[in-house]
Amino acid sequence: MTIFLTAALLLFAQNSSAQSDARIDRAQASALASFGQQLFFDANLSQHRNQACATCHDPSRAFTDGRAGPLAGAVSLGDDGESLGDRNTPTTSYVALTPVFQRDATGQFSGGFFVDGRAATLRLQVTGPLLDPIEMALPDKAAIVSRVAENPGHVASMKTLFGEAVFSSTEHAIGAIVDAIAAFQHSEYFAPFDSKYDRYLRGDYTMTADEELGRALFFSDLTNCAKCHLKHPHEVSDRETFTNYRYHNIGITINHAARQINGLGNTYRDRGLASNPAVVDMSHNGKFKVPTLRN
């Protein structure tokens, strides 16, 4: 009897400890994501202190760049108010569900971040815009850390989440900053799965006749939309991201007006996937990642 009672108490204690650890882990993850959210909306993390991650990834516009700019939003504007890129900012909606950059057995590339997949993982994607001379234009990683260290609230969060020695080296601090922003991008804030389609799958919404016809056409062989815009092509998934994350060249023409203003000139060609350092085969020239149709 005593043996069974002791075993039961030990099992209860182990389960209680596991539940407690899970609550602590969830609390830590929530605190990390909360700090990442502060960084995501902090305009001081750009050279001229006027552009945050959220400026180009506006939550009210499905995390895209809705600013008109001199070219009606065709390309995104840098933090100096003058510099123009050659692409418009892709959405970060549902971004954490993107697979890492990879090549499958058929030779096809998929996954990765940015429209050419040059950042293989989400963590690599986070630092790219901060250091890009046309985007947020901070000169180096030390400058990023310095901007974060200017904010007493950020410093307190960094030390609480990562320890008192978090600022002991630039790489240590950068790793913490990237972890925080990536944690925020992993949160439900970016992936709510709350569209009409999601509610339809849950049985909480009845589609109109036009919506139902559109859904049927989307999934049919007649339109072939699903070939590129389904992650799970052979099933209806309640976590569908509406992209297969692969790369295609669909023959988009040159925006001559953009090339005249951003200084690249009409002879410049955006090579897309072929400009990714991990890709050496020029047959991938002009391919870009299939965008998500989510939200």
CORDA-V838128 format. One record per pair of residues at least 4 apart in sequence whose ideal C-beta (glycine too) atoms are under 7 Angstrom apart, sorted by sequence separation. I is the first residue (numbers start at 1). GAP is how many residues later the second one is. D is the distance in whole Angstrom. If there is no record, write none. Layout:
I GAP D
I GAP D
//
This chain:
1 4 6
2 4 6
3 4 6
4 4 6
5 4 6
6 4 6
7 4 6
8 4 6
9 4 6
10 4 6
11 4 6
12 4 6
13 4 6
14 4 6
15 4 6
16 4 6
17 4 6
18 4 6
19 4 6
20 4 6
21 4 6
22 4 6
23 4 6
24 4 6
25 4 6
26 4 6
27 4 6
28 4 6
29 4 6
30 4 6
31 4 7
32 4 6
33 4 6
35 4 7
36 4 6
37 4 7
38 4 6
46 4 6
51 4 5
53 4 6
54 4 6
59 4 6
68 4 6
69 4 6
71 4 6
77 4 7
78 4 7
103 4 7
104 4 5
113 4 7
114 4 5
120 4 6
122 4 7
124 4 7
127 4 6
128 4 6
132 4 7
133 4 5
139 4 5
141 4 7
142 4 6
143 4 7
144 4 7
145 4 6
146 4 7
151 4 7
152 4 6
153 4 6
154 4 6
155 4 6
156 4 6
157 4 6
158 4 6
159 4 7
162 4 4
168 4 6
169 4 7
170 4 6
171 4 6
172 4 7
173 4 6
174 4 6
175 4 6
176 4 6
177 4 7
178 4 6
179 4 6
180 4 7
181 4 6
182 4 6
188 4 6
194 4 6
196 4 6
197 4 7
198 4 7
207 4 4
208 4 7
209 4 6
210 4 6
211 4 6
212 4 6
213 4 6
214 4 6
215 4 7
216 4 6
225 4 5
226 4 4
255 4 7
256 4 6
257 4 7
258 4 6
264 4 4
271 4 4
44 5 5
46 5 4
54 5 7
58 5 7
61 5 4
68 5 6
78 5 3
103 5 7
112 5 3
114 5 6
119 5 4
132 5 7
138 5 4
159 5 5
185 5 5
193 5 5
199 5 4
200 5 5
207 5 4
217 5 6
218 5 6
232 5 4
254 5 7
259 5 5
274 5 6
279 5 5
39 6 7
43 6 6
57 6 4
58 6 7
67 6 6
103 6 5
104 6 7
111 6 7
113 6 4
119 6 4
129 6 4
130 6 5
138 6 5
148 6 5
149 6 6
166 6 6
167 6 5
199 6 4
217 6 5
259 6 6
273 6 6
43 7 6
45 7 7
57 7 7
58 7 7
66 7 7
77 7 6
112 7 6
129 7 5
131 7 6
159 7 6
166 7 6
200 7 6
218 7 5
219 7 5
226 7 6
259 7 5
43 8 6
58 8 5
65 8 7
69 8 5
102 8 6
109 8 6
112 8 6
130 8 5
158 8 5
207 8 7
218 8 7
232 8 6
274 8 6
43 9 4
56 9 4
75 9 5
76 9 5
102 9 5
113 9 6
119 9 6
196 9 6
231 9 6
259 9 6
42 10 6
67 10 6
75 10 5
101 10 5
166 10 5
230 10 6
231 10 5
256 10 6
274 10 5
41 11 5
65 11 5
75 11 6
99 11 7
100 11 5
101 11 3
113 11 7
114 11 7
273 11 4
274 11 4
40 12 7
75 12 6
76 12 6
99 12 4
100 12 7
113 12 4
230 12 7
231 12 6
254 12 6
40 13 5
41 13 5
75 13 6
76 13 5
98 13 6
229 13 5
231 13 6
40 14 6
74 14 6
130 14 5
162 14 4
229 14 6
230 14 6
271 14 5
272 14 5
273 14 4
73 15 6
98 15 6
271 15 6
272 15 5
273 15 7
101 16 5
228 16 6
272 16 5
149 18 6
158 18 6
228 18 7
101 19 4
56 20 6
100 20 5
228 20 7
100 21 5
65 23 6
65 24 4
90 24 7
64 25 6
90 25 6
145 25 5
96 26 6
247 26 5
64 27 5
95 27 7
51 28 4
63 28 5
87 28 6
142 28 5
145 28 4
50 29 6
62 29 6
63 29 4
141 29 5
145 29 6
148 29 6
63 30 5
144 30 6
48 31 5
62 31 5
47 32 6
48 32 6
57 32 7
46 33 4
56 33 4
141 33 5
144 33 7
57 35 5
201 37 5
247 37 7
249 37 4
249 38 5
248 39 6
247 40 4
247 41 6
247 42 5
248 42 6
245 44 6
246 44 6
245 45 7
193 46 7
244 46 6
243 47 5
243 48 6
85 49 5
243 49 4
242 50 5
83 51 5
127 51 6
241 51 5
242 51 4
126 52 5
242 52 5
241 53 6
123 55 5
126 55 5
78 56 5
79 56 7
126 56 6
78 57 6
79 57 5
80 57 7
79 58 6
78 59 6
123 59 5
122 60 5
229 61 7
228 62 5
122 63 6
229 64 5
45 85 6
51 85 6
47 89 6
96 89 5
46 90 4
47 90 4
95 90 6
96 90 4
45 91 7
46 91 7
47 91 6
46 92 7
92 93 6
96 94 7
97 94 7
95 95 6
96 95 7
94 96 6
93 97 6
94 97 5
92 98 6
45 99 7
195 100 6
45 102 5
44 103 5
44 106 7
38 116 7
35 122 4
35 126 6
63 127 7
32 129 6
31 130 6
110 134 7
111 134 5
110 135 5
110 136 5
39 138 6
108 138 6
109 138 5
39 141 6
40 141 6
39 142 5
36 144 4
40 144 6
97 144 5
35 145 5
36 145 5
99 146 6
32 147 7
36 147 5
37 147 5
94 147 5
98 147 6
32 148 6
36 148 3
33 150 4
32 151 4
33 151 5
29 154 7
33 154 5
116 156 5
117 156 6
115 157 7
116 157 5
118 158 5
116 159 6
117 159 5
118 159 7
116 160 5
109 164 6
109 170 7
86 172 7
116 172 7
117 172 6
115 173 5
115 174 5
109 175 7
86 176 6
84 177 6
101 177 7
84 178 4
86 178 6
74 181 6
75 183 5
74 184 5
86 184 6
71 186 6
71 187 5
75 187 6
71 190 6
70 191 6
94 198 6
93 199 7
94 200 5
90 201 7
91 201 7
93 201 6
93 202 5
62 233 5
//
